[in-house]
């Protein structure tokens, strides 16, 4: 649960992972072999449609294979809270040869295992990307030992925690909004560039404002090595408020805006 009493946005990605692994374990032997040999998460797209409160009934995740390519495939999900659709998501995956430490193509047997579950659905609406000007909020990030997965790298789910920690730090450090200001994460996309390893030295999350609407704003983030500037992941988060942005909130967001023109009030508010 988060501070607003709902299931935290990052927890959804953990639920999706549990459903995805269960799907592969319950598949023919090729599914388990795919997990054992290595399968990497390439990207996530999560669209949050309604808050979910703690309750006695379980969430239900409907899962299917959305796309199959030569060297990657996409899993689609609908997350149901009773009869209500709480979230939709897509996960891009690529088979990996752990012994040779390299990506590989899907085998004919793996494609045959995935094909019966193929049900292409309408793609999620893309979230526009912006280029950082180098002026972004810097958050020092330490990887915890418990963050590692069975492959020895940081689990894909943990990246959502890291981006969230950096986002909260940005708001706390520069925006200073009151607790009564309610903001919900409506969409969150993440692309994985490289595996992230445990080390004592901190990594860094750079976050900047890329778009501002009447009652929403988009933050983009880059998880990187502060020394070499190697990028391990990029992310975009769309947050929506219950009330329109005030002039004070726009001014606060302008501190980290990639393009200050984005922070001008829309014509309807002038």
N, C-alpha and C positions, 0 to 999 in steps of 0.2 A: 504494500500500500504506500501511497505517497502522502505528502503533507496535506493534501486536499481530501484525503479519505478514499481515493480511488486506486485501482490497480495501476501501478507505475508504468509509464510508457515503455521503459526498458524491459519490464517483466514479460511483455507480450512476445518479445523476440526469444526469450527463454522457453515460453510455451510452444512457439513455432518449432524450435529446435527439438523439443521432446517429441512432438508429433512427427517431425521429419525422420528422426532416428527410429522411432517406433515403426514407421512405414517401411523403412529399409530393412529393419530386422524381421518384420513379418512377411517380407517379400520372398521370392525364391532365393536359393543360395547366392545368386549373383548380387543381391542387395547387401547381405552381410559381408561378402567379399569386397564390395565397393567401399564399405566403411573401413574394413581392415587394411586395404591397400592404400586408402587415403582419398578423401573427397574434401575439397576446399570450398568455402563460401566465398563467392566472388562479390556479391552485392545483396542488399536487402532494400525493399520498398515496403513501407508500412503506412497504411492510411487508417487513422483512428476515427471511427464514426460516432461513438458514444462512450461516455464513461461507464466503467464497470465497478460496482461496489462489491465488497466482501459478502459472501452468502453461502448457503448450504448446498447449492447445486453447482455441479461442475460446468465449466465452459466446454463447448463442443467445437472441435476444429475439423472442418471439412478440408481435405487435402487432395490435390490432383497434380499430374504432370502437365505443366502449361506449355512447355516447349522442349524439343530435343534437337540438339545440334551435333556437330561432329565431335566437339571436345568439351561441350558443356550442356547442361539442361536446367530448366527452371521449374520450381515447385510453386504452385498457387495455393492460397489458403483463404477460407472464410472463417472468422472467429465468431461463434454464436453464443450469446448470453440468453438462454431460453429461446424465444422466437425472434429476438432482436439481433441484427447483424452489428456486432461491436467493432469489427476491424476487418480489413482486407489486406493481403500481403503477397509479395512475390520474393523468392529467394533464388538467385543464380548460383549454380554449383558447377565445379569442374573436377573431373577425376584426376588424381595425383598419384604418382609412383613414389612412395616414401623411401623405398630402397635406393632409388636413383636420384631422389630429390628433384623431380621434374614433373611438369604437367604432361598429360597423355590424352589420347583420344578414347572415347567410349568404345568398348568392344561390341561385337555383334550380339553377344549374350546379354550384355548390360542394356543395350538398346531394346532387345526383345523383352527384357524384364520391365522396362519403363513404358513401352508403347501401349499396353492394355490400359494404362491409367492416363493416357494422353487425352486432354480435354481443353483445347485452347480457349481462353476466356478473353474478354475485353481488357486490354492493357490498362494499368493504372496511369492516370494523367501525369506526364512528366513535370518535375519541378525544375524551373530554370536555374542554370548555374551562372555564377559571376566569378570574375577573376579578382583575387585579393591584391590590394595595392601594397601589401607588406605592413600596413598599419592595422594590426589586429590585437585583440586581447590575448595575453599569454598566460597559460595555466600550466604549472608544473605537475606532471603526472608520474606517479610511481606505480609500476606494475606489482601487484601482490602475488605471492607464491600460489595462492589459491585460485588465481585467475587463469591458470594454465589448463589446457585440455589434454586428452589422451595422446595427442600428437606432439606434446611438449611445447606448444605455442599458446599465446593468449587466445582463449575461446572467443569466437565471433560475437557472442552475446555481450561480453564485457566491454566491447568498443562502445556500445550504446550507453553503458554506465559512465565511461570516460567522457563522452561527448556531453552527457547530462551534467556531470560534475563541473566541467568547464563552463557550460551555459549558466548554471546557477552562480558560479563564481563571477562571471561577467555581470549578471544582473545585480548581485550583491555589491560588487565593487564600484559600479558606475551608475546604475539606474536607481537603486534605492527605493523601489516601489513598496508600498504598504502591503501587509499580508492580506488585506481585503481585496487587492487586485488579483482577480482570478484569471489565469492563463492556462489554456489547454493545448497540449501538443496535438495538432491535427494531422501532421504528415512528417515522416522522418525517413530519409533515404541515406544509405551508406554504401560506399564502394571500398573494397579492400584491395590495397595495392601490394602489400608485402606482409608476410607473417611477422608478428611482434613477439619478441622473446623477453624472458625475465632478465633483469639486470639491476644492480643497486642504484645506478645513476638514473635520474628522472628523464622521462620523455617530455614532450610539450604538446599542448593543444592550442592552436591559434584559432580564434573565433572572430568573425566580423559580421556586420549587418549587410545583407545583400538586397533586401526588398522590404518595403513598408506599405501596408494598405490602410484602410480606414480603421480596422480593428485587428489587424494581423501584422506579423512581421516574420521575416525569414532570416535565420542565422546560418552561416556556412562555417564549417570547421575543418581543420587540417591537423591530423595527428602525425607528429614528425619527431625526428631527432634534432634537438636544438643545436647540436654541434655540426653535424654533416648536412642538415636540412633534408635528409631522406624522408620521404612521405610514406607513411604506412597505411593511411586511410583518409578519405574525405567524406564529409557528411553535410546534409542540409536538413534543417528543422524548421517547420512552419508552426508558429504558435498563434492561437486565436484567443482574443479576450471576449468577455461578456459585454463589455462596453467599448466605445470607440477610444482610440488613443488620444490622450490629451497633448497640448503643446509641450508641457513639461516632459512627458514621456518621449515625444519625438526628439526633443533636445537631448535627452539622455542617450537615446539610441544613436544620435548623430555622432557621438564620440567615436563609435566604431563602424561608421558607415563606409562602405567601399566607394559609394558615390553619394555625396551630400544632397544631390538633387532629388534622390529618392525620399528624403525626409520632409520635403515640402508638403503641406496639407493638401489633400485632394480638393478640386474645385468646389465640391459640395460643402466643404467645411470652411472655405475662405469667407 
